[in-house]
């Protein structure tokens, strides 16, 4: 059984989140500052050391200047056909 942090689906999700942050020109520290969190909060999410919950997802999307729906659509487009979690 594969752990969720190493599943192709979750890796694709994290890669899409990181790419969206880069496209917005924001560093981990900048997003963390917007959220009032330490930079390690974003670093752990990026590295898959910390799983992102739904409220955090919405908050991060907004911090990136995106709607949660737009960010979710980006993620859904990158997910493999056979989802694993």
HELIX and SHEET records of a PDB file:
HELIX    1   1 UNK A    4  UNK A    6  5                                   3    
HELIX    2   2 UNK A    8  UNK A   23  1                                  16    
HELIX    3   3 UNK A   28  UNK A   35  1                                   8    
HELIX    4   4 UNK A   39  UNK A   46  1                                   8    
HELIX    5   5 UNK A   54  UNK A   63  1                                  10    
HELIX    6   6 UNK A   68  UNK A   78  1                                  11    
END                                                                             
